[in-house]
């Protein structure tokens, strides 16, 4: 693949993930209200919304390894394009859903089609030299940040045209992206590097067994799992925590989340490449984890909202860890298994998203009931990342070194 086509392909993958996250972000503020319009009860709507979230994470867990293995067998291009098309049609279904059952079905389907994010990461691994993958993965992390920063604001504005308008816009973006990819996206996985499809390896359990291949891969996978569970503290408890401890309004909470997203974009899109170049992936991973521990501990102990804001830049440097981790993991398997690896990672993320909310919401509820520290969920997150740091210090000694770039 020529450098020009490679750059165009990477740009398309960046746009694909950004639009996927933008569409998801647009739906976050409106889906609970749409559910409530069917139930007529806030309490019932909250229960069903939780069920929707669990179902979405479950679909990610089940189908990510299947989609990743299919991309190893048939190539990345058809899987990415079919996902964009399927996601667009699914948003049409959700926009037209006549009842709660159809809306739930749409959410389940979106969990399946969004599982192709693992294929996007495998595509980047195909077309990027190993020593540059951490920087490329960082750019994809920035795409996530852009989507989650812009999406909720755009979704809220679209509700002026009705509660289903954000779904129609999300559908238009996904279908347009599918058409664009049909024209510009080349295949990244040559036929001679493809692997036969096997249900034994494509099911979630079989896929995760790939992560047991070597001690270093086991350690890196454990770091990823602990990090992902810790990350769930944001969507599960931040709004409740900030409003309870700091008496923040919805506007202040929204602005704070926007600031968190902007800082994440700066780190992932602007600092990962120079940090990895200067420090190397192994050291960048450790530095990111140290910042994560300090940032979460600061959040949990911050006595005022101003102190919380002061810890945000430090906590954002946690974003150095994930791209470095993904770069290290991608070197532990060969080119025929990148899709399977990314599918296994997404399944692990799905497990974290299923168990994380219960851990943090229960801890917050009990802390508030007992009149003790309401910041305990963030302290738990700090402990989880500290565990990842301990594993990381040992694991980086075992991980494969980055190859020396050709002169």
C-alpha positions as CSV (number, residue, x, y, z in Angstrom):
1,X,0.0,0.0,0.0
2,X,1.4,3.4,-1.0
3,X,2.0,6.1,1.6
4,X,-0.8,8.2,0.1
5,X,-3.3,5.4,0.2
6,X,-2.2,4.4,3.7
7,X,-2.7,7.9,5.0
8,X,-6.1,8.1,3.4
9,X,-7.1,4.7,4.9
10,X,-5.9,5.8,8.4
11,X,-7.8,9.0,8.0
12,X,-10.9,7.0,7.2
13,X,-10.5,4.7,10.2
14,X,-10.1,7.8,12.4
15,X,-13.3,9.3,10.9
16,X,-15.1,6.0,11.3
17,X,-14.4,5.8,15.0
18,X,-15.0,9.5,15.6
19,X,-18.5,9.2,13.9
20,X,-19.3,6.0,15.7
21,X,-18.5,7.7,19.1
22,X,-20.3,10.9,17.9
23,X,-23.4,9.0,17.2
24,X,-23.2,7.1,20.5
25,X,-22.5,10.4,22.3
26,X,-25.6,12.0,20.7
27,X,-27.8,9.2,21.9
28,X,-26.5,9.2,25.5
29,X,-28.5,12.3,26.7
30,X,-31.7,11.5,24.8
31,X,-32.1,7.7,25.2
32,X,-33.2,7.9,28.8
33,X,-35.8,10.5,28.0
34,X,-37.1,8.4,25.0
35,X,-37.3,5.3,27.3
36,X,-39.3,7.4,29.8
37,X,-41.7,8.4,27.1
38,X,-42.6,4.7,26.8
39,X,-42.7,3.9,30.6
40,X,-44.1,7.2,32.0
41,X,-42.0,6.6,35.2
42,X,-38.5,7.9,36.0
43,X,-37.8,4.9,38.3
44,X,-38.9,2.4,35.7
45,X,-37.0,4.3,33.0
46,X,-33.8,4.1,35.1
47,X,-34.1,0.4,35.5
48,X,-34.7,-0.2,31.8
49,X,-31.9,2.2,30.9
50,X,-29.5,0.1,33.0
51,X,-30.8,-3.0,31.2
52,X,-30.1,-1.4,27.9
53,X,-26.5,-0.6,29.0
54,X,-25.9,-4.2,30.2
55,X,-27.3,-5.6,27.0
56,X,-25.0,-3.4,24.9
57,X,-21.9,-4.4,26.9
58,X,-23.0,-8.1,26.6
59,X,-23.2,-7.9,22.8
60,X,-19.7,-6.3,22.8
61,X,-18.4,-9.2,24.9
62,X,-20.0,-11.9,22.7
63,X,-19.6,-10.5,19.2
64,X,-16.3,-8.6,19.3
65,X,-14.2,-11.8,19.0
66,X,-16.5,-13.1,16.2
67,X,-16.2,-9.9,14.2
68,X,-12.4,-9.8,14.9
69,X,-12.0,-13.4,13.7
70,X,-14.2,-12.7,10.6
71,X,-11.9,-9.8,9.7
72,X,-8.8,-12.1,10.0
73,X,-10.5,-14.5,7.6
74,X,-12.2,-12.2,5.0
75,X,-10.2,-8.9,5.5
76,X,-10.8,-5.7,7.3
77,X,-12.5,-3.7,4.6
78,X,-15.8,-5.7,4.2
79,X,-16.2,-5.9,8.0
80,X,-15.7,-2.2,8.6
81,X,-18.1,-1.2,5.7
82,X,-20.8,-3.7,6.7
83,X,-20.6,-2.4,10.2
84,X,-21.0,1.2,9.1
85,X,-24.0,0.2,7.0
86,X,-25.5,-1.9,9.7
87,X,-25.1,0.8,12.3
88,X,-26.7,3.4,10.0
89,X,-29.7,1.1,9.4
90,X,-29.9,0.3,13.1
91,X,-30.2,4.0,14.0
92,X,-33.1,4.2,11.5
93,X,-34.8,1.3,13.3
94,X,-34.3,3.1,16.7
95,X,-35.6,6.4,15.2
96,X,-38.8,4.6,14.0
97,X,-39.2,2.2,17.0
98,X,-43.0,2.1,17.8
99,X,-42.5,0.6,21.2
100,X,-39.9,-0.2,23.9
101,X,-39.3,-3.7,22.5
102,X,-38.2,-2.4,19.1
103,X,-36.0,0.2,20.8
104,X,-34.3,-2.5,22.9
105,X,-33.8,-4.6,19.8
106,X,-32.1,-1.6,18.2
107,X,-29.8,-1.2,21.1
108,X,-28.8,-4.8,21.0
109,X,-28.0,-4.6,17.3
110,X,-25.9,-1.4,17.9
111,X,-23.9,-3.4,20.4
112,X,-23.2,-6.0,17.7
113,X,-22.3,-3.5,15.0
114,X,-20.2,-1.4,17.3
115,X,-18.1,-4.5,17.9
116,X,-16.3,-3.7,14.7
117,X,-14.2,-1.1,16.5
118,X,-11.9,-4.0,17.2
119,X,-11.5,-4.4,13.4
120,X,-10.6,-0.7,13.1
121,X,-7.8,-1.2,15.6
122,X,-6.6,-4.3,13.7
123,X,-6.6,-2.3,10.5
124,X,-4.3,0.3,12.1
125,X,-2.0,-2.6,13.2
126,X,-1.9,-3.9,9.7
127,X,-0.8,-0.7,8.0
128,X,1.4,0.9,10.8
129,X,5.0,-0.2,11.6
130,X,5.2,-1.8,15.1
131,X,7.3,1.1,16.5
132,X,4.6,3.6,15.4
133,X,1.5,1.8,16.5
134,X,1.2,3.4,19.9
135,X,1.1,6.9,18.3
136,X,-1.5,5.7,15.8
137,X,-3.6,4.1,18.6
138,X,-3.4,7.4,20.4
139,X,-4.9,9.2,17.4
140,X,-7.8,6.7,17.6
141,X,-8.2,7.5,21.3
142,X,-8.4,11.2,20.3
143,X,-11.2,10.2,17.9
144,X,-13.1,8.7,20.8
145,X,-12.6,11.9,22.7
146,X,-13.9,14.1,19.9
147,X,-17.0,11.9,19.6
148,X,-17.8,12.0,23.3
149,X,-17.1,15.7,23.6
150,X,-19.2,16.9,20.6
151,X,-21.8,14.1,20.6
152,X,-23.8,14.9,23.8
153,X,-23.9,18.6,23.0
154,X,-25.0,17.9,19.4
155,X,-27.6,15.4,20.6
156,X,-29.0,17.9,23.1
157,X,-29.3,20.5,20.3
158,X,-31.0,18.1,18.0
159,X,-33.7,17.4,20.5
160,X,-35.2,20.8,19.6
161,X,-36.5,18.9,16.5
162,X,-37.9,16.1,18.5
163,X,-36.5,13.2,20.7
164,X,-35.8,11.0,17.7
165,X,-33.9,13.6,15.6
166,X,-30.5,12.6,17.1
167,X,-31.1,9.0,15.9
168,X,-31.9,10.3,12.3
169,X,-28.7,12.4,12.3
170,X,-26.6,9.4,13.6
171,X,-28.1,7.2,10.9
172,X,-27.2,9.8,8.2
173,X,-23.6,10.1,9.5
174,X,-23.1,6.3,9.6
175,X,-24.6,5.7,6.1
176,X,-22.6,8.6,4.6
177,X,-19.4,7.1,6.2
178,X,-20.2,3.7,4.7
179,X,-20.5,5.2,1.2
180,X,-17.3,7.2,1.7
181,X,-15.4,4.1,2.8
182,X,-16.7,2.2,-0.2
183,X,-14.9,4.7,-2.4
184,X,-11.7,5.2,-0.5
185,X,-10.9,2.4,1.9
186,X,-8.4,-0.2,0.5
187,X,-8.0,-3.7,2.0
188,X,-5.2,-3.8,4.6
189,X,-4.9,-7.6,5.1
190,X,-3.4,-9.5,2.1
191,X,-4.9,-12.9,1.3
192,X,-1.7,-14.7,2.2
193,X,-1.9,-13.3,5.8
194,X,-5.4,-14.4,6.5
195,X,-6.4,-17.0,9.0
196,X,-9.2,-19.6,8.7
197,X,-12.3,-18.9,10.7
198,X,-12.9,-21.1,13.7
199,X,-15.8,-20.9,16.2
200,X,-13.5,-22.4,18.8
201,X,-11.4,-19.3,18.6
202,X,-14.1,-16.8,17.8
203,X,-16.3,-17.4,20.8
204,X,-15.6,-15.1,23.8
205,X,-13.9,-17.7,25.9
206,X,-11.8,-19.1,23.1
207,X,-10.8,-15.6,22.0
208,X,-9.8,-14.6,25.5
209,X,-7.6,-17.7,25.7
210,X,-5.4,-16.0,23.1
211,X,-4.4,-13.7,25.9
212,X,-2.8,-16.6,27.7
213,X,-0.3,-17.2,25.0
214,X,2.7,-15.8,26.9
215,X,3.4,-14.4,30.4
216,X,3.8,-10.9,28.9
217,X,0.5,-11.0,27.1
218,X,-1.3,-12.3,30.2
219,X,0.2,-9.4,32.1
220,X,-0.7,-6.8,29.5
221,X,-4.3,-8.2,29.3
222,X,-4.6,-7.9,33.1
223,X,-3.4,-4.3,33.0
224,X,-6.1,-3.6,30.3
225,X,-8.8,-5.2,32.3
226,X,-8.0,-3.3,35.5
227,X,-7.8,-0.1,33.6
228,X,-11.1,-0.7,31.9
229,X,-12.9,-1.4,35.2
230,X,-11.4,1.7,36.7
231,X,-12.5,3.8,33.8
232,X,-16.2,2.8,34.4
233,X,-16.1,5.1,37.5
234,X,-16.7,8.1,35.2
235,X,-20.0,7.1,33.6
236,X,-21.3,5.2,36.6
237,X,-20.8,7.7,39.4
238,X,-19.3,11.1,38.3
239,X,-22.6,12.9,37.9
240,X,-23.9,11.7,41.3
241,X,-20.6,12.3,43.0
242,X,-20.2,15.9,41.6
243,X,-23.7,16.9,42.4
244,X,-23.6,15.4,45.9
245,X,-20.1,16.5,47.1
246,X,-19.7,19.8,45.2
247,X,-23.3,20.8,44.6
248,X,-22.6,21.3,41.0
249,X,-25.4,22.1,38.5
250,X,-26.0,20.0,35.4
251,X,-24.3,22.8,33.4
252,X,-21.2,22.7,35.5
253,X,-21.1,18.9,35.3
254,X,-21.4,19.1,31.5
255,X,-18.7,21.7,31.2
256,X,-16.4,19.6,33.4
257,X,-17.0,16.5,31.3
258,X,-16.3,18.6,28.2
259,X,-13.0,19.7,29.7
260,X,-12.1,16.1,30.6
261,X,-12.8,15.2,27.0
262,X,-10.7,18.0,25.6
263,X,-7.7,17.1,27.9
264,X,-8.0,13.5,26.8
265,X,-7.9,14.6,23.1
266,X,-4.8,16.7,23.8
267,X,-3.0,13.8,25.4
268,X,-4.1,11.1,23.0
269,X,-3.8,13.1,19.8
270,X,-0.9,15.4,20.7
271,X,1.3,13.9,23.5
272,X,1.3,10.2,22.9
273,X,3.5,10.2,19.8
274,X,6.3,12.4,21.3
275,X,6.0,10.7,24.7
276,X,6.5,7.2,23.1
277,X,9.3,8.5,20.9
278,X,11.1,10.0,23.9
279,X,10.4,7.4,26.5
280,X,9.5,4.2,24.6
281,X,6.3,2.3,24.9
282,X,7.2,0.5,28.2
283,X,8.1,3.7,30.1
284,X,5.2,5.6,28.6
285,X,2.9,2.8,29.9
286,X,4.3,3.1,33.5
287,X,4.2,6.9,33.5
288,X,0.6,6.8,32.3
289,X,-0.4,4.4,35.1
290,X,1.4,6.5,37.8
291,X,-0.5,9.5,36.6
292,X,-3.8,7.5,36.7
293,X,-3.2,6.4,40.3
294,X,-2.4,10.0,41.4
295,X,-5.3,11.5,39.4
296,X,-8.0,9.1,40.7
297,X,-6.7,9.5,44.3
298,X,-6.8,13.3,43.9
299,X,-10.4,13.1,42.6
300,X,-11.5,11.0,45.5
301,X,-9.8,13.2,48.1
302,X,-10.5,16.6,46.5
303,X,-12.4,18.6,49.2
304,X,-13.8,21.2,46.7
305,X,-14.7,21.4,43.1
306,X,-11.6,23.6,42.4
307,X,-9.3,21.0,43.8
308,X,-11.1,18.4,41.5
309,X,-10.4,20.6,38.5
310,X,-6.7,21.0,39.6
311,X,-6.3,17.2,39.4
312,X,-7.8,16.9,35.9
313,X,-4.6,17.7,33.9
314,X,-2.7,15.1,35.9
315,X,-5.5,12.5,35.5
316,X,-5.6,13.1,31.8
317,X,-2.0,11.9,31.5
318,X,-3.4,8.4,32.3
319,X,-4.2,8.5,28.6
320,X,-0.6,7.7,27.8
321,X,-1.0,4.2,29.1
322,X,-3.7,2.8,26.8
323,X,-2.0,3.5,23.4
324,X,1.4,2.3,24.7
325,X,-0.4,-0.9,26.1
326,X,-2.1,-1.6,22.8
327,X,1.2,-1.1,20.9
328,X,2.9,-3.6,23.2
329,X,0.1,-6.1,22.9
330,X,0.0,-5.9,19.1
331,X,3.6,-7.1,18.9
332,X,2.8,-10.2,20.9
333,X,0.8,-11.8,18.0
334,X,1.5,-12.0,14.3
335,X,-0.3,-10.3,11.5
336,X,-2.9,-13.1,11.0
337,X,-4.3,-12.7,14.5
338,X,-4.5,-8.9,15.0
339,X,-8.3,-9.0,14.5
340,X,-8.6,-11.8,17.0
341,X,-6.4,-9.9,19.5
342,X,-8.5,-6.7,19.2
343,X,-11.7,-8.8,19.5
344,X,-10.4,-10.4,22.7
345,X,-9.5,-6.9,24.1
346,X,-13.0,-5.6,23.3
347,X,-14.5,-8.7,25.0
348,X,-12.4,-7.9,28.1
349,X,-13.7,-4.3,27.9
350,X,-17.2,-5.7,27.8
351,X,-16.7,-7.7,31.0
352,X,-15.4,-4.5,32.7
353,X,-18.4,-2.5,31.5
354,X,-20.7,-5.2,33.0
355,X,-19.1,-5.5,36.4
356,X,-17.8,-2.0,36.9
357,X,-21.0,0.0,37.4
358,X,-22.1,-2.3,40.3
359,X,-18.8,-1.9,42.1
360,X,-18.8,1.9,42.0
361,X,-22.5,2.7,42.4
362,X,-22.7,0.3,45.4
363,X,-19.6,1.8,47.0
364,X,-20.9,5.3,46.5
365,X,-24.3,4.4,47.9
366,X,-22.9,2.9,51.0
367,X,-20.5,5.7,51.6
368,X,-23.3,8.3,51.4
369,X,-25.6,6.3,53.6
370,X,-22.9,5.9,56.2
371,X,-21.9,9.6,56.0
372,X,-18.3,8.7,55.1
373,X,-16.1,9.7,52.2
374,X,-18.3,10.0,49.0
375,X,-15.1,9.9,46.9
376,X,-14.6,6.2,47.7
377,X,-15.4,5.1,44.1
378,X,-12.5,7.2,42.8
379,X,-10.2,5.8,45.5
380,X,-11.3,2.3,44.4
381,X,-10.4,3.2,40.8
382,X,-7.0,4.4,42.1
383,X,-6.4,1.1,43.8
384,X,-7.3,-0.8,40.6
385,X,-4.9,1.3,38.5
386,X,-2.3,0.8,41.2
387,X,-2.7,-2.9,40.8
388,X,-2.2,-2.4,37.0
389,X,0.9,-0.5,37.8
390,X,2.4,-3.3,39.9
391,X,1.6,-5.8,37.1
392,X,3.0,-3.4,34.6
393,X,6.4,-2.9,36.3
394,X,6.9,-6.7,36.1
395,X,5.4,-7.2,32.7
396,X,7.3,-4.6,30.7
397,X,10.5,-6.6,31.4
398,X,9.0,-9.6,29.6
399,X,7.3,-7.7,26.7
400,X,8.9,-7.8,23.3
401,X,11.0,-4.7,22.5
402,X,10.1,-2.4,19.7
403,X,11.9,-3.2,16.5
404,X,14.6,-0.8,15.3
405,X,13.2,1.3,12.5
406,X,14.9,0.8,9.1
407,X,17.1,3.6,8.1
